[in-house]
Amino acid sequence: MKRSRPEHEGRRGLNWRDALAGAAAGTVSKSAMAPVERVKLLMQLQGSADGIAGQSAWKVAVNVYQNEGILAFWRGNLPNVMRTAGQAALNMAFMDYYKEVASSPWVQKTIIEHSTQEEVQRRRNLAVSFISGGLAGGSATTLLYPTEFLRTRLAMDQGRSKGVRKYNGMRDVVVKTLKSDGLWGLYQGYGIALWGSVIYRLLFLGGHDAIKGELQYFKKQKYGEHEYPMTMTERLFLAQSVALAAGTICYPIDSVRRRLMMQAGVPEKNRKYRGTIDCFLVVFKQEGIGGFYLGIGPNLVRSIGGALMLVAYDLIKDNL
């Protein structure tokens, strides 16, 4: 039987249930989508991968299988799972934390005073959902960015044998990066990643939470005080919609940050991009708007994993 808990439990601190539910949901979804994620990365960063330019997602997948074997689709998945589990846990925990500690008091002061109490509460919930989602994303990215860097470098490291590949594992990536670029090398592209994460999580987590709250509000208006929980179909449709929207809107930012990541270890005078703004300008000038959306097809498929994470998080949390 599901244990009920007081409404105030977990407030004014990071709730372990939010963290545990987020970590479990993130681990399952990312491991399931790992093959799609690797194909997406190879297409997105095709300028850094040999023999990828101009190939379809199917052709890239076939080449990975033929040249590197089936397990190659999960190359870099360990740091990805570490990042995703940690990020999902922190995102969910921080989001509820920011709702109570940071967002709510500020939003309360900005709500129009002449609205009804119910309308004030509704507007407050909407604003808090978006603000706390963005803050949670920025916090998690800051703490876990090096694991995202490791994931990208390992996923782009092609070859069946260790002698062909540049890196022999996570430790090797860390050692070589620290040796060539120092600690900052693990944070290549962090600036744009931080902004991208805030915007993405504001849309992904905040949008999901806000729309879910609106749906429950309209159900209450229609059915009265009776409790009508969301159906599984409603959960999946909502989660998939926000995952697709957030992923598509923020994809150019993701492309730029990953291109900057790939410059770690390259002498500054030989780097193609001098920084974030220069990367945007060079890509637009040389590749057009399409250059920012390389690999968008696999990314849309990959959004299923994000949707499953949101649904799994709600279900796991409800039963803890």
C-alpha positions in Angstrom: 0.0 0.0 0.0 1.4 3.4 -1.0 2.4 5.4 2.1 0.9 8.8 2.4 3.1 11.6 3.5 2.4 15.0 4.8 2.3 17.8 2.3 5.1 19.7 4.1 7.5 16.7 4.2 10.7 17.4 2.3 10.3 21.2 2.3 13.2 23.5 3.1 15.6 20.8 2.1 16.4 18.4 -0.7 13.9 15.5 -0.7 15.6 12.1 -1.0 12.5 10.7 -2.6 12.8 13.3 -5.5 16.5 12.5 -5.9 16.0 8.7 -5.8 13.1 8.7 -8.2 14.9 11.1 -10.6 18.1 8.9 -10.6 16.2 5.7 -11.2 14.1 7.2 -14.0 17.1 8.8 -15.7 19.2 5.6 -15.6 16.5 3.5 -17.3 15.7 6.0 -20.0 19.3 6.9 -20.9 20.4 3.2 -21.1 17.5 2.4 -23.4 18.2 5.3 -25.7 22.0 5.0 -25.7 22.3 3.6 -29.3 20.1 6.5 -30.6 22.2 9.0 -28.6 25.5 7.7 -30.1 24.1 8.0 -33.7 22.9 11.4 -32.9 26.2 12.6 -31.6 28.1 11.2 -34.6 25.8 13.0 -37.0 25.7 16.2 -34.9 29.5 16.4 -34.8 30.2 14.9 -38.2 33.0 17.4 -38.8 34.9 15.8 -36.0 34.2 12.2 -37.1 35.8 10.5 -40.1 33.6 9.3 -42.9 30.3 10.5 -41.4 29.5 13.6 -43.5 26.3 13.4 -45.5 25.3 10.0 -44.2 21.8 9.2 -43.1 21.1 8.0 -39.5 20.5 4.5 -40.7 23.9 4.5 -42.6 25.7 5.8 -39.6 24.2 3.1 -37.4 25.1 0.3 -39.9 28.7 1.6 -40.1 29.0 1.6 -36.3 27.7 -2.0 -36.1 29.9 -3.2 -38.9 33.1 -1.4 -37.9 32.9 -1.5 -34.1 30.4 -4.1 -33.1 27.0 -4.0 -31.2 28.5 -2.9 -27.9 29.9 0.2 -29.6 26.4 1.7 -29.4 26.8 1.9 -25.6 30.3 3.4 -25.8 30.4 6.3 -23.3 27.2 5.1 -21.7 28.8 4.7 -18.2 29.6 8.4 -17.8 26.3 9.2 -19.5 24.4 7.1 -16.9 26.5 8.7 -14.2 25.6 12.1 -15.5 22.0 11.3 -16.3 21.3 9.7 -12.9 23.0 12.5 -11.1 21.4 15.2 -13.2 17.9 13.7 -13.0 18.3 13.3 -9.3 19.5 16.8 -8.8 17.0 18.3 -11.3 14.1 16.8 -9.6 15.4 17.4 -6.0 16.5 21.0 -6.8 13.3 21.7 -8.6 11.1 21.0 -5.6 13.7 22.7 -3.3 13.7 25.9 -5.5 9.9 25.8 -5.5 9.8 26.2 -1.8 12.9 28.2 -1.0 13.8 30.4 -3.9 10.9 30.8 -6.3 7.8 31.0 -4.2 8.6 34.0 -2.0 9.8 36.0 -5.0 6.8 35.1 -7.2 4.4 35.8 -4.4 5.5 39.4 -4.3 4.9 39.8 -8.1 1.4 38.3 -8.3 -1.3 40.8 -9.1 -3.1 41.5 -5.8 -6.5 42.1 -7.2 -7.1 38.6 -8.5 -9.1 36.0 -6.7 -7.2 33.7 -4.3 -7.7 30.8 -6.6 -6.4 32.7 -9.6 -3.4 34.0 -7.5 -2.5 30.4 -6.6 -2.8 29.3 -10.2 -0.6 32.0 -11.5 1.9 31.4 -8.7 2.1 27.7 -9.5 2.7 28.5 -13.2 5.5 31.0 -12.6 7.2 28.8 -9.9 7.2 25.8 -12.2 9.1 27.5 -14.9 11.5 29.4 -12.7 12.4 26.4 -10.5 12.8 24.2 -13.6 15.4 26.6 -15.0 17.2 27.0 -11.7 17.4 23.3 -11.2 18.8 22.7 -14.7 21.6 25.3 -14.2 22.5 23.8 -10.8 22.7 20.3 -12.1 24.7 21.3 -15.2 27.3 23.1 -13.1 27.9 20.2 -10.8 28.0 17.4 -13.5 29.3 19.1 -16.6 32.6 17.1 -16.7 30.7 13.8 -17.0 28.9 15.2 -20.1 32.3 16.1 -21.5 33.5 12.5 -20.9 30.4 11.1 -22.6 30.8 13.2 -25.7 34.5 12.5 -26.1 34.1 8.7 -25.7 31.0 8.6 -28.0 33.0 10.4 -30.7 36.0 8.1 -30.3 35.6 5.7 -33.2 37.3 2.3 -33.8 36.9 -1.3 -32.8 40.2 -1.8 -31.0 42.0 0.3 -28.4 45.0 0.8 -30.7 42.8 2.6 -33.1 40.8 4.7 -30.6 42.3 7.8 -29.0 41.1 7.0 -25.5 41.1 3.8 -23.5 38.3 4.8 -21.1 37.1 7.6 -18.8 40.3 7.8 -16.8 42.3 8.2 -20.0 40.1 11.0 -21.2 40.5 12.8 -17.9 44.3 12.4 -17.8 44.9 13.5 -21.3 42.5 16.5 -21.0 44.1 17.7 -17.8 47.5 17.3 -19.3 46.7 19.3 -22.4 44.2 21.9 -21.1 44.1 21.7 -17.3 41.0 21.5 -15.3 39.2 24.1 -17.6 39.5 21.5 -20.4 36.8 19.5 -18.8 34.5 22.5 -18.9 34.9 23.4 -22.6 31.6 24.8 -23.8 30.4 25.3 -20.2 29.1 28.9 -20.7 26.7 28.1 -23.5 25.9 24.8 -21.8 24.7 26.6 -18.7 22.4 28.9 -20.6 21.2 26.0 -22.7 20.5 23.9 -19.7 18.6 26.7 -18.0 16.4 27.3 -21.1 16.0 23.5 -21.8 15.0 22.6 -18.2 12.8 25.6 -17.9 10.8 24.3 -20.9 11.2 20.6 -20.1 10.8 20.4 -16.4 9.0 23.7 -15.8 6.8 23.2 -18.9 5.8 19.7 -17.9 5.1 20.7 -14.3 3.1 23.8 -15.3 1.0 22.1 -18.0 0.3 19.2 -15.6 -0.9 21.7 -13.0 -3.1 23.4 -15.6 -4.6 20.0 -16.6 -5.4 19.2 -13.0 -6.9 22.7 -12.5 -9.2 22.2 -15.5 -10.2 18.8 -14.2 -11.0 20.3 -10.9 -13.1 23.0 -12.6 -15.0 20.3 -14.5 -15.5 17.6 -11.9 -15.5 19.7 -8.7 -13.5 18.7 -5.6 -13.2 15.0 -6.6 -9.7 13.7 -7.4 -9.2 12.7 -11.0 -5.5 11.7 -11.4 -3.9 11.8 -14.9 -4.3 8.8 -17.0 -1.2 7.0 -18.5 -2.2 8.3 -21.9 -2.3 11.9 -20.7 1.1 11.4 -18.9 2.8 10.1 -22.0 1.3 12.6 -24.4 2.2 15.5 -22.1 5.8 14.3 -21.5 6.4 13.6 -25.2 5.1 17.0 -26.2 7.3 18.9 -23.9 10.4 16.7 -24.7 10.0 17.3 -28.4 9.4 21.1 -28.0 12.3 21.6 -25.6 14.7 19.4 -27.5 14.0 21.1 -30.9 14.1 24.7 -29.5 17.4 24.1 -27.7 19.1 21.9 -30.3 21.3 24.7 -31.8 22.7 25.5 -28.4 23.5 21.8 -27.8 25.2 21.6 -31.2 27.5 24.6 -30.4 28.5 23.4 -26.9 29.4 20.0 -28.3 31.5 21.5 -31.0 33.3 23.5 -28.4 33.8 20.3 -26.3 35.6 18.6 -29.2 38.3 21.4 -29.3 39.7 20.2 -25.9 43.3 19.1 -26.5 43.7 21.1 -29.7 46.2 24.0 -29.5 44.4 27.3 -29.4 46.0 28.5 -32.6 44.6 25.5 -34.4 41.1 25.7 -33.0 38.3 26.3 -35.5 36.2 28.3 -33.1 37.5 31.1 -30.8 34.4 30.9 -28.5 30.7 30.6 -28.4 29.7 33.6 -30.5 32.4 32.8 -33.0 31.1 29.2 -33.2 27.6 30.4 -34.0 28.8 32.8 -36.7 31.2 30.2 -38.3 28.6 27.5 -38.4 25.9 29.8 -39.8 28.3 31.2 -42.5 29.7 27.8 -43.6 26.8 25.5 -43.1 23.7 27.7 -42.9 20.9 27.1 -40.4 20.9 23.4 -41.2 24.4 23.2 -39.6 22.8 23.7 -36.2 20.3 20.9 -36.7 22.6 18.1 -37.8 21.4 14.9 -36.2 18.0 16.3 -35.3 16.2 13.2 -36.6 17.8 10.8 -34.1 17.3 13.5 -31.4 13.6 13.5 -32.0 13.6 9.7 -31.5 15.8 10.2 -28.5 13.1 12.5 -27.0 11.1 9.4 -26.2 13.7 8.7 -23.5 13.1 12.1 -21.9 9.4 11.5 -22.0 9.8 8.1 -20.3 12.0 9.7 -17.7 9.3 12.2 -16.7 6.6 9.5 -16.6 8.8 7.1 -14.7 9.8 9.8 -12.2 6.1 10.6 -11.4 5.3 6.9 -11.0 8.3 6.0 -8.9 8.0 9.0 -6.7 4.3 8.3 -6.1 5.2 4.8 -4.9 8.1 5.6 -2.6 
